[in-house]
């Protein structure tokens, strides 16, 4: 006996989400889902994954999750605004 999926049901796919800086926030379509590293079940349709950590540039991608997918971006520190070079002394 094979269980029928209800019409309109979306298959869920487990995706491993990590970052090279652990404890970053994971947002899926703007909804907080936990912190890295984590395995999150995602629908098999396009979603936008954002990984954020204070002091670092947010990382974001729109993608369609597939079985075995692993997301592990390198978060870039937000650089302080560059100070203009001081004029050379004569």
C-alpha positions, 0 to 999 in steps of 0.5 A: 500500500502506497500512501497518497500525497495530498494534492498540493503537498510540497515535498520537504528536503533536508538541507544542511546550513552552516557558516564559517562563523558558527552561531549565525542566524538562518532566515528562510524567506525572511523567517528566523529558523535558528542558528548555524550549524543546523539541518533544516527541512525546506520545501522543494520550491524556490526559497530565499536563504539569508545567513546573518551575524552582527558585524558581518555582511549578510549572505543571501541566495534564492535557490531550490533545495535538493536532497543532500544540499549543504550551504556553507558561505564564508561571512565577510566582516563589515569593514569600517569606513576607510579613513582618508589618508593624511596629507604627506608632510612637506 
